Amino acid sequence: MVLFFPIQQDIDCINSSGRILGKIKYDGYKDEYKFYPDSESVVLSDIEKSTIEERLLGLVSGKYSMSMQDDD
């Protein structure tokens, strides 16, 4: 039996103006989700921060899921 674990799992985080704030990525080795800003110049509003934090917590708890991609 062979199991394949996709490694290309990202969620783009885009604000209401259409600007990409960054990505949520999954690290399978550490079994964690983390937000990576698009650039060092990105400044998040309090609402954007709380929305991203809620999404991260929801991914961990299973409330949300991340699409898996398998290139094989």
PDB file as gemmi writes it, atoms N, CA and C in Angstrom:
CRYST1    1.000    1.000    1.000  90.00  90.00  90.00 P 1                      
ATOM      1  N   MET A   1       0.838  -1.165   0.000  1.00  0.00           N  
ATOM      2  CA  MET A   1       0.000   0.000   0.000  1.00  0.00           C  
ATOM      3  C   MET A   1       0.894   1.242   0.000  1.00  0.00           C  
ATOM      4  N   VAL A   2       0.508   2.195  -0.797  1.00  0.00           N  
ATOM      5  CA  VAL A   2       1.255   3.449  -0.881  1.00  0.00           C  
ATOM      6  C   VAL A   2       0.315   4.594  -0.542  1.00  0.00           C  
ATOM      7  N   LEU A   3       0.725   5.466   0.380  1.00  0.00           N  
ATOM      8  CA  LEU A   3      -0.040   6.663   0.730  1.00  0.00           C  
ATOM      9  C   LEU A   3       0.707   7.870   0.207  1.00  0.00           C  
ATOM     10  N   PHE A   4      -0.023   8.815  -0.356  1.00  0.00           N  
ATOM     11  CA  PHE A   4       0.565  10.046  -0.843  1.00  0.00           C  
ATOM     12  C   PHE A   4       0.020  11.214  -0.038  1.00  0.00           C  
ATOM     13  N   PHE A   5       0.895  12.042   0.509  1.00  0.00           N  
ATOM     14  CA  PHE A   5       0.499  13.230   1.267  1.00  0.00           C  
ATOM     15  C   PHE A   5       0.895  14.471   0.468  1.00  0.00           C  
ATOM     16  N   PRO A   6      -0.067  15.162  -0.093  1.00  0.00           N  
ATOM     17  CA  PRO A   6       0.244  16.357  -0.881  1.00  0.00           C  
ATOM     18  C   PRO A   6       0.976  17.405  -0.036  1.00  0.00           C  
ATOM     19  N   ILE A   7       1.895  18.108  -0.660  1.00  0.00           N  
ATOM     20  CA  ILE A   7       2.652  19.130   0.062  1.00  0.00           C  
ATOM     21  C   ILE A   7       2.342  20.541  -0.432  1.00  0.00           C  
ATOM     22  N   GLN A   8       1.476  20.669  -1.397  1.00  0.00           N  
ATOM     23  CA  GLN A   8       1.161  21.995  -1.937  1.00  0.00           C  
ATOM     24  C   GLN A   8      -0.187  22.457  -1.411  1.00  0.00           C  
ATOM     25  N   GLN A   9      -0.214  22.885  -0.176  1.00  0.00           N  
ATOM     26  CA  GLN A   9      -1.452  23.326   0.458  1.00  0.00           C  
ATOM     27  C   GLN A   9      -1.290  24.761   0.904  1.00  0.00           C  
ATOM     28  N   ASP A  10      -1.974  25.650   0.215  1.00  0.00           N  
ATOM     29  CA  ASP A  10      -1.934  27.069   0.550  1.00  0.00           C  
ATOM     30  C   ASP A  10      -3.341  27.636   0.496  1.00  0.00           C  
ATOM     31  N   ILE A  11      -3.574  28.661   1.293  1.00  0.00           N  
ATOM     32  CA  ILE A  11      -4.808  29.441   1.215  1.00  0.00           C  
ATOM     33  C   ILE A  11      -4.390  30.899   1.079  1.00  0.00           C  
ATOM     34  N   ASP A  12      -4.763  31.510  -0.019  1.00  0.00           N  
ATOM     35  CA  ASP A  12      -4.494  32.942  -0.174  1.00  0.00           C  
ATOM     36  C   ASP A  12      -5.401  33.725   0.748  1.00  0.00           C  
ATOM     37  N   CYS A  13      -4.886  34.757   1.379  1.00  0.00           N  
ATOM     38  CA  CYS A  13      -5.660  35.661   2.231  1.00  0.00           C  
ATOM     39  C   CYS A  13      -5.730  37.001   1.508  1.00  0.00           C  
ATOM     40  N   ILE A  14      -6.922  37.383   1.110  1.00  0.00           N  
ATOM     41  CA  ILE A  14      -7.130  38.579   0.305  1.00  0.00           C  
ATOM     42  C   ILE A  14      -8.094  39.492   1.043  1.00  0.00           C  
ATOM     43  N   ASN A  15      -7.761  40.785   1.125  1.00  0.00           N  
ATOM     44  CA  ASN A  15      -8.650  41.712   1.833  1.00  0.00           C  
ATOM     45  C   ASN A  15      -9.789  42.181   0.922  1.00  0.00           C  
ATOM     46  N   SER A  16     -10.676  43.004   1.443  1.00  0.00           N  
ATOM     47  CA  SER A  16     -11.864  43.432   0.697  1.00  0.00           C  
ATOM     48  C   SER A  16     -11.514  44.316  -0.493  1.00  0.00           C  
ATOM     49  N   SER A  17     -10.305  44.859  -0.525  1.00  0.00           N  
ATOM     50  CA  SER A  17      -9.858  45.672  -1.659  1.00  0.00           C  
ATOM     51  C   SER A  17      -9.215  44.825  -2.754  1.00  0.00           C  
ATOM     52  N   GLY A  18      -9.096  43.536  -2.498  1.00  0.00           N  
ATOM     53  CA  GLY A  18      -8.497  42.632  -3.473  1.00  0.00           C  
ATOM     54  C   GLY A  18      -6.995  42.471  -3.322  1.00  0.00           C  
ATOM     55  N   ARG A  19      -6.411  43.057  -2.309  1.00  0.00           N  
ATOM     56  CA  ARG A  19      -4.970  42.936  -2.076  1.00  0.00           C  
ATOM     57  C   ARG A  19      -4.659  41.618  -1.387  1.00  0.00           C  
ATOM     58  N   ILE A  20      -3.657  40.934  -1.892  1.00  0.00           N  
ATOM     59  CA  ILE A  20      -3.224  39.690  -1.258  1.00  0.00           C  
ATOM     60  C   ILE A  20      -2.408  40.047  -0.023  1.00  0.00           C  
ATOM     61  N   LEU A  21      -2.900  39.595   1.129  1.00  0.00           N  
ATOM     62  CA  LEU A  21      -2.211  39.868   2.390  1.00  0.00           C  
ATOM     63  C   LEU A  21      -1.117  38.847   2.668  1.00  0.00           C  
ATOM     64  N   GLY A  22      -1.345  37.631   2.217  1.00  0.00           N  
ATOM     65  CA  GLY A  22      -0.399  36.554   2.448  1.00  0.00           C  
ATOM     66  C   GLY A  22      -1.057  35.215   2.220  1.00  0.00           C  
ATOM     67  N   LYS A  23      -0.425  34.182   2.727  1.00  0.00           N  
ATOM     68  CA  LYS A  23      -0.918  32.812   2.560  1.00  0.00           C  
ATOM     69  C   LYS A  23      -0.918  32.083   3.889  1.00  0.00           C  
ATOM     70  N   ILE A  24      -1.884  31.203   4.022  1.00  0.00           N  
ATOM     71  CA  ILE A  24      -1.863  30.236   5.109  1.00  0.00           C  
ATOM     72  C   ILE A  24      -1.310  28.954   4.513  1.00  0.00           C  
ATOM     73  N   LYS A  25      -0.268  28.447   5.132  1.00  0.00           N  
ATOM     74  CA  LYS A  25       0.368  27.217   4.641  1.00  0.00           C  
ATOM     75  C   LYS A  25       0.329  26.159   5.734  1.00  0.00           C  
ATOM     76  N   TYR A  26       0.307  24.931   5.300  1.00  0.00           N  
ATOM     77  CA  TYR A  26       0.334  23.793   6.224  1.00  0.00           C  
ATOM     78  C   TYR A  26       1.711  23.167   6.190  1.00  0.00           C  
ATOM     79  N   ASP A  27       2.301  22.963   7.349  1.00  0.00           N  
ATOM     80  CA  ASP A  27       3.585  22.281   7.483  1.00  0.00           C  
ATOM     81  C   ASP A  27       3.313  20.886   8.024  1.00  0.00           C  
ATOM     82  N   GLY A  28       3.409  19.908   7.157  1.00  0.00           N  
ATOM     83  CA  GLY A  28       3.115  18.532   7.531  1.00  0.00           C  
ATOM     84  C   GLY A  28       4.095  17.941   8.529  1.00  0.00           C  
ATOM     85  N   TYR A  29       5.333  18.419   8.516  1.00  0.00           N  
ATOM     86  CA  TYR A  29       6.329  17.909   9.459  1.00  0.00           C  
ATOM     87  C   TYR A  29       6.025  18.358  10.886  1.00  0.00           C  
ATOM     88  N   LYS A  30       5.545  19.596  11.006  1.00  0.00           N  
ATOM     89  CA  LYS A  30       5.217  20.131  12.329  1.00  0.00           C  
ATOM     90  C   LYS A  30       3.733  20.000  12.642  1.00  0.00           C  
ATOM     91  N   ASP A  31       2.942  19.579  11.662  1.00  0.00           N  
ATOM     92  CA  ASP A  31       1.496  19.454  11.803  1.00  0.00           C  
ATOM     93  C   ASP A  31       0.881  20.761  12.305  1.00  0.00           C  
ATOM     94  N   GLU A  32       1.199  21.857  11.578  1.00  0.00           N  
ATOM     95  CA  GLU A  32       0.664  23.154  11.976  1.00  0.00           C  
ATOM     96  C   GLU A  32       0.368  24.025  10.751  1.00  0.00           C  
ATOM     97  N   TYR A  33      -0.545  24.934  10.945  1.00  0.00           N  
ATOM     98  CA  TYR A  33      -0.891  25.932   9.940  1.00  0.00           C  
ATOM     99  C   TYR A  33      -0.272  27.253  10.369  1.00  0.00           C  
ATOM    100  N   LYS A  34       0.227  28.017   9.394  1.00  0.00           N  
ATOM    101  CA  LYS A  34       0.873  29.280   9.724  1.00  0.00           C  
ATOM    102  C   LYS A  34       0.577  30.301   8.631  1.00  0.00           C  
ATOM    103  N   PHE A  35       0.423  31.555   9.052  1.00  0.00           N  
ATOM    104  CA  PHE A  35       0.208  32.652   8.116  1.00  0.00           C  
ATOM    105  C   PHE A  35       1.545  33.258   7.732  1.00  0.00           C  
ATOM    106  N   TYR A  36       1.752  33.440   6.429  1.00  0.00           N  
ATOM    107  CA  TYR A  36       2.956  34.069   5.908  1.00  0.00           C  
ATOM    108  C   TYR A  36       2.546  35.316   5.137  1.00  0.00           C  
ATOM    109  N   PRO A  37       2.935  36.510   5.622  1.00  0.00           N  
ATOM    110  CA  PRO A  37       2.580  37.748   4.922  1.00  0.00           C  
ATOM    111  C   PRO A  37       3.158  37.756   3.507  1.00  0.00           C  
ATOM    112  N   ASP A  38       2.465  38.430   2.590  1.00  0.00           N  
ATOM    113  CA  ASP A  38       2.906  38.518   1.199  1.00  0.00           C  
ATOM    114  C   ASP A  38       4.231  39.264   1.088  1.00  0.00           C  
ATOM    115  N   SER A  39       4.420  40.276   1.923  1.00  0.00           N  
ATOM    116  CA  SER A  39       5.682  41.016   1.953  1.00  0.00           C  
ATOM    117  C   SER A  39       5.844  41.638   3.335  1.00  0.00           C  
ATOM    118  N   GLU A  40       7.016  42.153   3.576  1.00  0.00           N  
ATOM    119  CA  GLU A  40       7.271  42.785   4.869  1.00  0.00           C  
ATOM    120  C   GLU A  40       6.478  44.070   5.046  1.00  0.00           C  
ATOM    121  N   SER A  41       6.026  44.647   3.937  1.00  0.00           N  
ATOM    122  CA  SER A  41       5.296  45.910   3.999  1.00  0.00           C  
ATOM    123  C   SER A  41       3.810  45.733   4.329  1.00  0.00           C  
ATOM    124  N   VAL A  42       3.345  44.497   4.393  1.00  0.00           N  
ATOM    125  CA  VAL A  42       1.928  44.244   4.695  1.00  0.00           C  
ATOM    126  C   VAL A  42       1.648  44.593   6.154  1.00  0.00           C  
ATOM    127  N   VAL A  43       0.671  45.470   6.345  1.00  0.00           N  
ATOM    128  CA  VAL A  43       0.222  45.842   7.689  1.00  0.00           C  
ATOM    129  C   VAL A  43      -1.242  45.428   7.796  1.00  0.00           C  
ATOM    130  N   LEU A  44      -1.516  44.533   8.733  1.00  0.00           N  
ATOM    131  CA  LEU A  44      -2.871  44.009   8.892  1.00  0.00           C  
ATOM    132  C   LEU A  44      -3.671  44.868   9.858  1.00  0.00           C  
ATOM    133  N   SER A  45      -4.933  45.091   9.513  1.00  0.00           N  
ATOM    134  CA  SER A  45      -5.829  45.772  10.449  1.00  0.00           C  
ATOM    135  C   SER A  45      -6.205  44.780  11.543  1.00  0.00           C  
ATOM    136  N   ASP A  46      -6.784  45.283  12.628  1.00  0.00           N  
ATOM    137  CA  ASP A  46      -7.202  44.397  13.721  1.00  0.00           C  
ATOM    138  C   ASP A  46      -8.219  43.370  13.242  1.00  0.00           C  
ATOM    139  N   ILE A  47      -9.135  43.790  12.366  1.00  0.00           N  
ATOM    140  CA  ILE A  47     -10.161  42.857  11.852  1.00  0.00           C  
ATOM    141  C   ILE A  47      -9.509  41.794  10.982  1.00  0.00           C  
ATOM    142  N   GLU A  48      -8.549  42.191  10.137  1.00  0.00           N  
ATOM    143  CA  GLU A  48      -7.851  41.217   9.290  1.00  0.00           C  
ATOM    144  C   GLU A  48      -7.082  40.217  10.150  1.00  0.00           C  
ATOM    145  N   LYS A  49      -6.400  40.713  11.188  1.00  0.00           N  
ATOM    146  CA  LYS A  49      -5.661  39.815  12.094  1.00  0.00           C  
ATOM    147  C   LYS A  49      -6.587  38.812  12.759  1.00  0.00           C  
ATOM    148  N   SER A  50      -7.712  39.290  13.283  1.00  0.00           N  
ATOM    149  CA  SER A  50      -8.626  38.387  13.996  1.00  0.00           C  
ATOM    150  C   SER A  50      -9.283  37.398  13.037  1.00  0.00           C  
ATOM    151  N   THR A  51      -9.566  37.834  11.817  1.00  0.00           N  
ATOM    152  CA  THR A  51     -10.161  36.923  10.827  1.00  0.00           C  
ATOM    153  C   THR A  51      -9.179  35.822  10.451  1.00  0.00           C  
ATOM    154  N   ILE A  52      -7.907  36.187  10.256  1.00  0.00           N  
ATOM    155  CA  ILE A  52      -6.884  35.191   9.917  1.00  0.00           C  
ATOM    156  C   ILE A  52      -6.653  34.247  11.098  1.00  0.00           C  
ATOM    157  N   GLU A  53      -6.593  34.786  12.311  1.00  0.00           N  
ATOM    158  CA  GLU A  53      -6.424  33.938  13.499  1.00  0.00           C  
ATOM    159  C   GLU A  53      -7.589  32.963  13.656  1.00  0.00           C  
ATOM    160  N   GLU A  54      -8.810  33.448  13.395  1.00  0.00           N  
ATOM    161  CA  GLU A  54      -9.989  32.575  13.495  1.00  0.00           C  
ATOM    162  C   GLU A  54      -9.912  31.464  12.457  1.00  0.00           C  
ATOM    163  N   ARG A  55      -9.441  31.794  11.258  1.00  0.00           N  
ATOM    164  CA  ARG A  55      -9.304  30.767  10.214  1.00  0.00           C  
ATOM    165  C   ARG A  55      -8.250  29.742  10.610  1.00  0.00           C  
ATOM    166  N   LEU A  56      -7.126  30.183  11.158  1.00  0.00           N  
ATOM    167  CA  LEU A  56      -6.083  29.254  11.601  1.00  0.00           C  
ATOM    168  C   LEU A  56      -6.607  28.312  12.684  1.00  0.00           C  
ATOM    169  N   LEU A  57      -7.310  28.870  13.664  1.00  0.00           N  
ATOM    170  CA  LEU A  57      -7.881  28.038  14.733  1.00  0.00           C  
ATOM    171  C   LEU A  57      -8.933  27.078  14.172  1.00  0.00           C  
ATOM    172  N   GLY A  58      -9.714  27.544  13.201  1.00  0.00           N  
ATOM    173  CA  GLY A  58     -10.722  26.698  12.580  1.00  0.00           C  
ATOM    174  C   GLY A  58     -10.118  25.547  11.792  1.00  0.00           C  
ATOM    175  N   LEU A  59      -8.983  25.785  11.160  1.00  0.00           N  
ATOM    176  CA  LEU A  59      -8.286  24.708  10.446  1.00  0.00           C  
ATOM    177  C   LEU A  59      -7.790  23.647  11.418  1.00  0.00           C  
ATOM    178  N   VAL A  60      -7.238  24.099  12.546  1.00  0.00           N  
ATOM    179  CA  VAL A  60      -6.726  23.157  13.553  1.00  0.00           C  
ATOM    180  C   VAL A  60      -7.867  22.341  14.154  1.00  0.00           C  
ATOM    181  N   SER A  61      -8.996  22.998  14.428  1.00  0.00           N  
ATOM    182  CA  SER A  61     -10.111  22.310  15.086  1.00  0.00           C  
ATOM    183  C   SER A  61     -10.943  21.451  14.140  1.00  0.00           C  
ATOM    184  N   GLY A  62     -10.767  21.650  12.839  1.00  0.00           N  
ATOM    185  CA  GLY A  62     -11.562  20.881  11.879  1.00  0.00           C  
ATOM    186  C   GLY A  62     -12.803  21.615  11.406  1.00  0.00           C  
ATOM    187  N   LYS A  63     -13.021  22.818  11.900  1.00  0.00           N  
ATOM    188  CA  LYS A  63     -14.170  23.613  11.457  1.00  0.00           C  
ATOM    189  C   LYS A  63     -14.029  23.932   9.971  1.00  0.00           C  
ATOM    190  N   TYR A  64     -12.815  24.212   9.539  1.00  0.00           N  
ATOM    191  CA  TYR A  64     -12.505  24.469   8.129  1.00  0.00           C  
ATOM    192  C   TYR A  64     -11.549  23.394   7.644  1.00  0.00           C  
ATOM    193  N   SER A  65     -11.483  23.234   6.338  1.00  0.00           N  
ATOM    194  CA  SER A  65     -10.534  22.284   5.780  1.00  0.00           C  
ATOM    195  C   SER A  65      -9.764  22.961   4.659  1.00  0.00           C  
ATOM    196  N   MET A  66      -8.651  22.376   4.326  1.00  0.00           N  
ATOM    197  CA  MET A  66      -7.796  22.911   3.274  1.00  0.00           C  
ATOM    198  C   MET A  66      -7.813  21.925   2.126  1.00  0.00           C  
ATOM    199  N   SER A  67      -8.021  22.426   0.927  1.00  0.00           N  
ATOM    200  CA  SER A  67      -8.005  21.546  -0.248  1.00  0.00           C  
ATOM    201  C   SER A  67      -6.638  20.903  -0.393  1.00  0.00           C  
ATOM    202  N   MET A  68      -6.657  19.660  -0.710  1.00  0.00           N  
ATOM    203  CA  MET A  68      -5.397  18.932  -0.908  1.00  0.00           C  
ATOM    204  C   MET A  68      -5.147  18.813  -2.394  1.00  0.00           C  
ATOM    205  N   GLN A  69      -3.873  18.929  -2.777  1.00  0.00           N  
ATOM    206  CA  GLN A  69      -3.478  18.795  -4.166  1.00  0.00           C  
ATOM    207  C   GLN A  69      -2.413  17.725  -4.246  1.00  0.00           C  
ATOM    208  N   ASP A  70      -2.604  16.801  -5.168  1.00  0.00           N  
ATOM    209  CA  ASP A  70      -1.653  15.725  -5.350  1.00  0.00           C  
ATOM    210  C   ASP A  70      -1.152  15.776  -6.789  1.00  0.00           C  
ATOM    211  N   ASP A  71       0.122  16.020  -6.966  1.00  0.00           N  
ATOM    212  CA  ASP A  71       0.687  16.140  -8.302  1.00  0.00           C  
ATOM    213  C   ASP A  71       1.031  14.813  -8.933  1.00  0.00           C  
ATOM    214  N   ASP A  72       0.845  13.723  -8.218  1.00  0.00           N  
ATOM    215  CA  ASP A  72       1.211  12.407  -8.768  1.00  0.00           C  
ATOM    216  C   ASP A  72       0.176  11.896  -9.705  1.00  0.00           C  
TER     217      ASP A  72                                                      
END                                                                             
